[in-house]
Amino acid sequence: MADRLWINARVATMGDDGLGIIERGAVAAEGGRICFVGPQADAPTGARETIDCGGRWITPGLIDCHTHLVYAGTRAAEWRMRLAGARYEEIAAAGGGIVSTVQAVRAASEADLVAASLPRLDAMLADGVTTVEIKSGYGLSLDDELRMLRAAKALAAARPVRVAATFLGAHSVPPEYKGRADEYIALVCDTMIPAVAGLADAVDVYCDTVGFTPAQTERVLVAAKAAGLPVKIHAEQLSDQHGAALAARYGALSADHLEHLGADGIAAMAAAGSVAVLLPGAYYFLRDETKPPVAALVAAGVPLAVATDCNPGTSPLTSLRLAMNMAATLFGLTVEQCWLGVTRHAARALGLNGRVGTLEVGKDCDLAIWSVETLAEVPYHMGMSPLHARVFQGDMLQGNMFQGNG
């Protein structure tokens, strides 16, 4: 007997056949997992609770697979500088950028970080997100990085959401190591990664002109794999450092940003099965003029994910639906590509495709229920959210759906 059964719905499974639309469908959950998805005529009977969706759409819960959600302070002043013509690299060289957020995070307690981050998380949940990746990387010392990772896990305890915590100690060189990047990378590899191995779900590294060199990046990748942690990379955002190809050699789950990705990186990602995570919020906010090579990635068979890149400096964005809209409008993704980018491919970018991202029997029952006529309307709306209800591990969490016994 199922715990809950959702009927009278249009279901999009996001399976291997694309959107996987079932026009008159149903979904059932037992013990927090999907026990049935398919035509309503074949649905199990005798569920403890039956919920009539009134013809609404059911999709997998959305997955934001790249965020820096936990931080303190703001960098609105830097935004004003960029509007006046300052470049990102110039701001970073003047002591702004990531380092300014590092100072704010180091001054904040774990409770402060959780309190500051909860409103951002709540905004994401109101858009249908049920899984969110949260990176560290604004502490840049062992204690501060651990505090950020603990805060990320505390958010999962405070709200019904799945959090994938990623260690990004190699985000920038901290002020106390200025001019000694190799020494800092040694600290990250020899001390930090072993210390966070029980708390972090993956390791990320920023390989670019304002981040770390390919040689330094490879040291991080080697240390992460030695600790048994999967790897990800910020790559080719400002220049082509061939970081994506490097990370692909280590089986990277994803390479993210990729505005300056070259042919070698595309080929390496395709061979490794790494996901390309597109971050149109940063592209928009930085007023970039170089787009990721979407057509070449698609032609090579590289899966495309879409994420907010929520962070204080380059993408203060909390709406994954708006990120979908930007990916379509700015990068040329189709509606189907946008949807797969925040469900099936986003789950793969986190190594969670065995649990979430598609509606399949045995996976966690994470659903988003939408009051729309077509799936295109979900990313189409640029403010109002058409979310009707969110389901996390089989539990209804918001919405006023009629719940009956028939």
Secondary structure, DSSP 8 states (H G I E B T S, - for coil): --SEEEEEEEEE---TTTT-EEEEEEEEEETTEEEEEEEGGG--S--SEEEE-TT-EEEE-EEE--------S--HHHHHHHHTT--HHHHHHTT-THHHHHHHHHTS-HHHHHHHHHHHHHHHHTTTEEEEEEE--SS-SHHHHHHHHHHHHHHHHHSS-EEEEEEEEETS--GGGTT-HHHHHHHIIIIIHHHHTTT-SEEEEEESTTSB-HHHHHHHHHHHHHTT--BEEEESSSS--SHHHHHHHTT-SEEEE-TT--HHHHHHHHHHT-EEEE-HHHHHHTT------HHHHHHHT--EEE----BTTTB----HHHHHHHHHHHH---HHHHHHHTTHHHHHHTT-TTTSSS--TTSB--EEEE--SSTTHHHH-SSS--EEEEEETTEEEE----EE--
